[in-house]
Structure formats: structure tokens, C-alpha cells
Amino acid sequence: MSERDSVDLSGDRGAQDVRESIYHAAFLACAAVSVLTTLGIVAALVVPTIQFVSEVSVSSFLLGTEFNPKIKPVSFGVLPLVFGTLLVTVGAAAVALPVGLLTAIYLSEYASSRRRAVLKPLLEVLAGVPTVVYGYFALVYVTPLLSAIPGLELGTFNALSASLVMGIMIIPMVSSISEDSMSAVPDSLRNGAYGLGATKYDVATSVVVPASISGVAASYILALSRAIGETMIVVVAAGQNARLPSSAPKLLGSFFQSTQTMTAAIVQLGLSDLAGGTTGYRALFAIGLTLFVMTLVLNLISDFVAQRYQEEY
């Protein structure tokens, strides 16, 4: 056997193995911190909620139509808060979902590389604006602008302006995730469609969007989760008047009136003069747990849609 054949090519992996062990331990610690933080939040919500439901029945909380935690007779029905949350979220979705999808189509299929490199970071700047700024923008500028429309009567606080501004806020989430999903579609699919005589519009709407539907759907659901959990916009612009429409025809009119979302109710209870340990104070945690479950369900749906309809290329 020659000297070259006897050389140990494996090298000394002692130091490398130590480094890998350190990296493994660090990554595991970060993952454990994330999981433990989530479990801690859940425990902090569940324990006071158990105490709350021992004083207020679950049916009264989940099915009650009035939320009045401070003025006797007190009531803790969460339905008006859920309605206000869904009302603002639906209004925001009506703005963000179509605009975000069309923006993603433009960035992915129509914009040049140079233009995309400029527009996409500018668009994502919207996601970095503090939400309290959006709230004051809705209150000071959007509401007076909408009130100037003939025949449109808006209160100082209303769900419509909060919905519009919240929709603008979540546009970057929809457009960015959708555009990344569309950019991952192989050019071979586009070229095949062009070879069959399809136009750019046909390729974008009939090839690219269906092929990236899992990412688009996931962006929609994540954006809705973000809207449901938004706080400062609704606190500043939507008001604190928890109400349910008395009839279905009055549902649309709810956009023009003050409403209260679950997050706004949490802020109201947290800043009120309710003493800790009271039923009204514990209602804060019950509402928070309900909101947590709603967003968790949406995130699970997002993961399911992404895995169920994801294309492999």
C-alpha cells in the first residue's frame, strides 16, 4: 500500500463535532423557548378563564347578545364583540384580498426586474408603519373624507373607515406571499401556454394563479388572522360600542356606526378601573382565549390548505 493510500482523509472531526453539538443545543433552546412561551400564554389565559366560567355560564358568555361589564346589570356576552371583529375583518378583506392579489400578479408577471426591485420593498414599507398611525389616519383623514360623500352619514367612530385602513395595512402580506408563490411557478408552464397561443393575461389568470393557489390561499388566511388580531386601528377609529344588528337588513348599516372588536374590549377592560380578581377583570382573559382560538383555527386552516393544494415541481 502506498503512502497516499494510507492517508486518513476523514480528518479530525473532534472540533467540528463540538461545534455541531453547540449549534444543535442553541437551535433546540430557541425552539423550546418558542414552544414554552406559547404554552405560557395559553396557561395565562386558561386559568383565569376557568375561574370566569365558574361565575358566568359558558352559554351566557358565548351566546349572550350584550356586553356590559361595568354597569349593572352586568352582562358578558361575547357575540357583539365577535360580530364587531368579523365586521371589520370582512371590510378589510374586501379591500386587501383583491388588491393584494392583483398587485402580486403585476409584480410577478408584468413588472420588469428593475421595477419589481423598487416596488416590492416600497409596498412592504406599509407593513412597517405603526398601527396606531393607521388608526389616527383613519380617524383624522379617512372618516372626514367619507363623510363628505353625499348621502353617507358616518359617526366620528365607525367600522367603515377602520376596515378600509386595515385593508390597506394587510395588503403587503397578501401581495408579498402571493407574489413569492407565483414566482415559484416554473417558467416551463408559462412557455407551454405561450406556445399554445395564450396571452399574458391568460397565462397569469389561467396558469400562474391556479398553480400557486396554495400560497395565495395561505396569504389570504394569514392576512385575515392579522386583521382579526389587530388592536390599535379599531381602538382609535372604530369606537367602543359593542352592538349586534337587530335584523339582517341593518347588517350593512353597521359599517357606518361605531362598533367594538374583541381586541378593543380587551384594551378597554385592561385600562378600566375594574379591580383584579373580579368577574369583569377575568372576562378580559376569556375574550383573549376566544380570540386565540379563532386565530389558531385560521392558522391551522392555512397550514392545511398549503399542504393540501401545494404543487410539486
N, C-alpha and C positions, 0 to 999 in steps of 0.2 A: 504494500500500500504506500503510495507516495505521500510526501509531506502535505501537499494540498488536500489530499483526500482525508487526512487526519485532523484538519482544522475544524473546530467547533463553530459552525455557522449560526447556531442558535443565540449566541451572545449571552451576556449576563443580564437576565431579566429581573434581578432582585430589586433594583431601584424602580424599574418600571412597574413591577407588581405592587410595590408600596404606593406609588402614585395612583395607580388604578384603584387600589383599595380606598385611598383618601377621597378620590373623586366619587366612588360609589357611595361612601358614607355621607359625603356632603349632599349629593343628589337625593339620597334616601331621607336625610334630615329635612331637606326642603319640602319633599313630598309629604313627609309626616307632619310638618308644620301646617301645610295647607289643609290636610285632612283633619287634623286636630282643631284647627281654627273653625272649620265648618261645623264639626261636632260640638264645639263650644258654643257657637252661635245658636245651633239647634237646641242645645240644652238650656241656654239662657232664655229662649222663647218658650220652650215646652213647660218648664217648671212653673212659671207664673201663670201660663195658660191653664194648666191643670187646676191651680187654685182659683182661677177666674170661673171656669166651668163648674166648679163646686158651688159657686154662689149664683151664677146665671146659667140657665139651661142651654145646652148646645142648640136646641131648636130655636130658642129666643134669640140667640146670637146669630145663627146662620140664616134664619128666615124672618127676623124682625125687620120691619119697614121703617123704623125710626131710630136715629142715633142721636141721643141727647144725654151725655154722661155727667152733666153738671147741674142741670136744672131739674128739680123734682116735678113730676115723677120721672126718674131717670130711665133711660132705655138704651140698650146696647146692640140694636140690630145692625148688622154689617151690610145688609143688602143695599142701602143707599150709597155706601162708600164703594162697594163693588160696582154699582151702576155708574157712579161718577168716574171711577177708574177706567172702566170699559168704554164709557162715552168719549173721554179724552183720547184713549188709545185708538179707538176706531177713527176718530177725526184725524189723528196723526198718521195712521196707516193710509188713509185716503190721499194724503199728501206725499208721504215718503215712499210708499211701495211703487207706484207707477213712475214717479220722477226718478227714484233711485235706479230702477231697472232700465229706464231709457238712457240715463246717464251712463250706466255700465255698458250698455250696447254701443253707445257712441265712443266711449273710451276704448273698448275692445275692438270694434270693427271699423270705425270711421276715422278716428283721430290718428294722426301721424305719431311716430315715436317721440318726436320732439315736443309736439303739443301735449301728448299724454304725460310726458315727464314734468310738464309745467302744471297742467290742470289737476291731475290727481292729488299732488301734495296740497294745492290750494283748496281743493274740495275737502280734504281731510282736516284742514285747519278748523272747519266748522265743529269737528268733534272735540277740539281742544278749547273751545270757548266755554267759560264757566256757565253753568246752567242758570245761576242767578242773573247773569247778564241777559240771557234769553228771556227770563221771566220779566225783568223790567222793560225789555224791548217790547214784549207783548203788551204790557200794561200801558206804557207811555206812548208807543207809536202805533202798534197794530190795532188795538181797540179803538182809538180815535179815528183811524183810517177806515175801519169797517163801519163805525157809527156814521160816517159821512155818506155811506151808501143810502140812497133814498129807499124808504120802506123797511130798513133794517134797524130794529131797536135793540140795542145792546146795553146791558148794565156795565158798570165800571169793571166788575169782575164777571167773567163769562168763560164758558168752556170752549167757545169757538176760537178765540184768539190764542188760548193756551194750546189747543190742538194744532193750529197752523204752525205755531212757532216750534212746538215739539216735533212736528213732522219735519221741519227744516233741520232740526238738530240731529235726527236719526237718518237723514238721507245719506251721509257718508258711510254709515255702517252697511246700508243696503247696497250702495253703489260699489264700495270697495270689495266686499266679499263676493258680490256677483261678478264684478269685473275680473277678479282673480280666478274664479271658477270658469268664466268664459275664455280667459287667456290660456287655460289648461286644455282646452279642446284642441286636438291635433289639427294642423293645417291640412292634412290629407282629407279630412271630411269637408273642409271648405273647398279645396281644389276639386274634389269629386263633384260637388254641387255646381261649381262654376263650369266644369266640363260638360254638365248636362244642360247648360244654358241658364242657370239661375242668376238672378240679380243679387247685388249686395244686400238689399233688403230681404230678399227671400232667404239668403244664406243666414243672415242674422236671426230672423224670426223662426225659420223652419228647420235650421240645422244647429246653430250655436246655442240658442236658448234651450231647446229641448235636451241637447246633450249636456248642458250644465244645470239642469233643473234641480238637482240635489243641492248644489251650492246656492242657487237662487232662493229655494225654499228655506234653506237654513238661515240665510241672511234675513229673510222676512221674519221668521220666528224669533231670531235673536234681537232684531230691531223692536219687535213687539214687546219682548221681555224687558228691553231697555226702557221703552215707553211706560210700561206698567209700573216699573220701579222708580220712575222719575219723581223728584220731590220739589225742587225749588221753583220750577216753572209753574206748576199747579198751585203752589203755596202763594206765589206772588200774583199770578194772573187769573186763576180760576175761582178763587174765593174759598170760603169755608162754610158753605150752606149745603149740608147733606140733604138730598131730596130724591124722591122717586116720582116719575111722571104718573099722574093719576089715570092716564089712558094712553093707548098706543098712538093715537093721532098727535098727542102732545110730545111724543118722543123727540121729534126733530126740533121742536121749540126749546128743548133742554139745552141745546148748544148755545142759545142766546141768553141763558141765565147763569147765575152763579151755581157752582157745584163744588163738591168736596170729594177728593180721592182718598184712598187708603193711606197713602204716604202723607198727605196733608193732615189727615186726622191724627196720625202718629206724632207729627210735629206739634199740633195743637195740644194734644194730651201731654206731651213731654214738656212743653213750656207753660202749662197751666199751673194753677195753684193747688192741684189735687195732691193730697198727701200720699207718700209712698206706702204701699201695702193696702190701699183702698181698692174697691172693686173698679172704680173708674181708672185708677192707675194701671191695674192689671189688664184692663181692656186694651191698653197700648200693646202689650205683648201678644194678646190674642189676635189683634189685627195684623201685627207683624208676622205671626206664624201663618195666618191665612195668605198674606201676600207672598211669603216664602214658598208656600205650597204651590201657588199659582205660577210663579216664575220657574219653580223646579219642574212642574209639568210641561211648561213650554220648552224648557231646555231639553227634557227627555224626548219630546216630540221632535225637536230639531235634530238630535242625535239619531233618532230612528229614521227620519226622512233622509238624512245624509247617508246613512248606511244602506237603506233600502233601495234608493234610487241612484246611488253613486255608480258612475260608469267607469269601467276599467279599460284603459287604452295602452 
